[in-house]
Amino acid sequence: MNEVALSASWRDYLEMCKPRVVVLMLLCAVVGMYLATPGLVPVSILFFGSVGIALVAASAAVVNHIADQHIDAQMARTEKRPVATGRVSNQQAMVFAAATGLIGLAILWFLVNPLTAWLNFASWVGYGLVYTLYLKRATPQNIVIGGLFGAAPPLFGWTAVTNSVDPGGLLLVLIIFAWTPPHFWALALERKDEYADVGMPMLPVTHGEAYTRLHILLYTILLVIASVLPFVIAMAGPLYLAGALALGVGFLYWAVVLMRNNNPKAPMETFRYSIIYLGALFLLMLVDHYLYLGVGVTPPVQMTPLSA
């Protein structure tokens, strides 16, 4: 089905990049840049860092389209994807993935710093190859283990500015790492039958819905705890703390609704809220960071790098 491309358009190539996912990743990366410094991020770092990170992430997304084309063709949510339908051939998709990935890495290496390029390459391998080709099909903990690769964007932004891996950047990774399971498992509850039909060992398929709902609640509790740690270590202030707790209460509300299992719309509502939650949390962190500077309060502490 995929040997000959059928009238591919620029929209097909854009779709393969998973632009909505990349935009959320970029938001987290940009926030990581600004949190890494008490001042403003240099325009060159902001621009080239964002472009490089976006291109590498897009490349990994295209690899995901190639690897999952047969599964995508069997699922209602993904059956119209460009590679699954044959509008973009495997060869075209591979060339596009290679071009975007290599250009992105080159931009990061030569115009940002090699550390950020290496971290992006490691994430590309982790998501594009380890998760997509192996973990996704091997274990119901695929989202938990593979989530580490998708949690790295704020660290990319941080290292783009500091050229070092610091505790603050790693804490941002921890927050997204804790957010990933309840985010994806909520969607998995909604798509349980589709995952079962294609033999994908998602948690609701292998362990049942009740077990998944419980674990969504447990990971949401861990997420709320992780989200207040920036305040605990003086990386963020009271405004962030209040907002993080309010957003956390909202997430816990939907996790409890899922546990009660009397609202058929709860899985998708939880999934949608999780996206709003992450974007709002990181924007709040950014506003809080510069509020310190704007009112003359001592900015968050700059912590000792773990590596140079």
N, C-alpha and C positions, 0 to 999 in steps of 0.2 A: 504493500500500500504506500510505502514511503520512498520508493525508489525514484519516482519522478515527482518533482514539485508541481503543484497545481496553482498557478497564478498567485504566487506569494506577493504580498504588499508590505510596505513599511510598517503597517499596523501589526502584521504577523510577527515581524522581528521585534517590535516593541513589546508585544504580548509575551514573547518568549523570555524577555528580560524581567518579567514579573514586576512592573513599575510600581505598583502600590506597595509591595513588600520592600522594594529598594528605597522608596521615599521614606518609609518608616525607619529603615536602617540608617538612612542619611540623616534623619532628624536626630537619632541617637548619637551618631558619629559627630555631628556638628555640636551638639550639646557637650559631648566629651571634649571637643576642642576648647570650647569656652570655659569649661570647668577646670581645665588644666592650667589656666593662667589667671592672675588677678586683673590683667589688662585686657586689651582687645587682641583677637587673633589676627596675625598678619594676613592681608588680603590674599597673597599668593598661596599661603598654606590653606586658607579656607577654600579657595577656588580649586587649586590643583588636588588638594586632599579629597575634596568632595567628588570631583570628577573621577579620580583614580579609584576611590572606594566604590563608587557607583558602577564603574565599568567592570571591576572584578566581581562584584556581587551579581551583576547582570550575566556575566559569563557563567558563573556557577548555576544560575537559574536556567540558562539554556541547556547546560549539561543535564540538569534535572528533567527538562522536557524530552531530551533525547533518550535518556535511560528509562523513563516511565511511559514512553509513547504507547506501548501495548496495554498497560494498565489504564492510562488516561482514556484510551479509546473505549473502555468498558464501563467508565463511570460517567454519570450524567453531568457532574460538575466540571469534568475536564474533557469530555469527548470531542469538543470542538477546538481543542488546542491545535496550533499550526502543524506541529510534527505528527500528532496523532491522526490528523485528517489527511496528511500528505501534502498540504499546501506548501510546506517547507520540507525539503528532503533532508535525510540524515547528513549527507555531505555538506549541504548548505549550512545546516545548523552547526555542524562541527567547525566549519571555517569561521562562522560568525562567533562562536564561543571562543575559539583560539584568538581571533583578532581582538575582541573586546577585552579578554583577559590579559593578553600580552601588552596591549596599549595601556590598560589600566595599571599594570605592574610597572611598566616603564615610567609612566608619569609619577607614580609614587616613589620609585627608586631615585630618579634623577631630579625631580622637582620638589619632593617632600623630604623623605629620608629612607635609607635602606631598611631600617627596623620596621617601619610601617608597611613597606612592600613585603617583607618576609612574613609578617603577621597576616597580611591579606592572602598571601599565597598559601599559608598553612590553613587558613579558614576555607579557601577555595578547595583545597584537597580534602579537608574534613567534610565539608558539605557536599561538594560536587561528586566526590568519589567514595569516601568512607561511608557517609550517611546514605547517599542516594543509591549506591550500588550494593551496599552490604547491610548496614544497620537497619534500614527501612524495612527490609524483608526478613531480617534474622531474629529480631527480638521485640516484644511489646514495650520494652524500655527504649525503643528507638528515639522517641521524642526527647527523653531525658538525657541520654548520652549525646545524641546529635545536637541537642539544644545548645551545647557549649559552643559549637561552631557559629551558630546564629546569634549568640549573645555577645560576640566580640566587637561589633561596630563602635560602641563608645570608647573602647580601648584603642581602636584604630585612630579615632579622632584625638584622643589623649596623646598617643605617641607621635602623631603628626606634629604636635606642638612642642612636646617635651623631649622627643627622641629617647624616651625611657619608659619602662614599665613600672608604674607606681601603684601603691595601694588604692589610691582614689580611683584610678582607672579600672582596677580589678573589681572594686566594689560595684561599679556600674555594670560590669559583666555579670556579677552575682545576681543583681536585681533582674536582669533580663533572663538569666538562666532559671531563676525561680518562677518567672512569669510564663515561660514557654510551655510547660506541661499543662497547666489549667487552660491556657489559650488554645492549644491544639487538641487536647482531649475533649473540650466542649464541642469542637467541630466534629471530632471522631464519633461522639455520641449521635450527632445528627446524621452522619454518613456511615453508621455502623454496618448496615446491610451491604452497601457498596464495597466497603473494605473487605467484608467477608467474602463477597462474590469473586473478588480478584485475589484472594488469599493473602491479604496484607495483615500481618499480626498486630494490629492496633489493639490497645488495651481493652476497649469494650468488646472486641471480638474474642480475645483470648481469655479474659477474666470476668467478663460480664459488665453490665451497666452499673449495678450497685457498687461494685468494687471501684469502677472508674469514677463515679460520682464522689465517693469517699476520698479518693486520692486527689481529685480536683480541690476539694475542701482543704485537705491537709497541705497541699502545695500553695494554696491561696494564703493560708495562715503563715507559711514560711515566707511567702512573698511580702506580706505586710510587715513581718519582722525585718526582712532584708531592706525594705524601703525606708525604714526609720534609721538605719545605721548611718547614712550620711549626716544626720543630725547628731547622732551619738558621738561621732568622731570629729565633730566641728567642721565638717565639710559643707554643711548646709545649715540654715537658720530656722527660726520659729515659723516663718511663713511656709517654708517647704514642709516642715513637720506637720503643721495643721492640714495642708493640702494633701500630703501623702496619707495621713490617717483618714481623711474624708474619702479619698479615692479608694483606699483599702476597704473601708466600710461598704462602699458600693460593690466592690468585687466580692466581699464576703457575703453580701446579701444575695447575689446571684448564685454563689456556691451553695448557700443554704437552700435556695429555691430548687436548685438541681438535686440536692439531697432529698428534699421532700417529694420530688418526682410527681408533682400534680399539675405541672405547667408544660404542655408539649412544646411550647416555643422557647423554653428556658435554655436549651443548648445553644441555639443560634443567638439568642439575646446575650448570653454569657460570652460567646465568641466575639460579638460586636463590641460589647462593653470592654473586653480585654484590650482591644485595639485602641479604643478611646483612652483607656486607663494608661497605657504605656506612653502614648503621645503626650497626654496631659501631665503625667508625672515628670517626664523629662523637660517639658517646657516650663513647668513649675520650678524645677531645679535650676534652670537657666535664669529665670526671673529672680529667684531668691539669691542666686550667686551675685548678681549685679546690684541687687538691693543693698547688700552689705556695703558695696563701694559707693553707691549713690547717697547713702545716709551717713557715711563717715564711720561706719562700724568696721572693726578689723576684719579683713576678708578671711575666708576659710584657710586653715593651715595648709601649707605646702609640704607634703610629706616626702620623706627620703626615698629616692628611687630604689627599686629592687635590683635594677640592672641599668647599665648605661647603654 
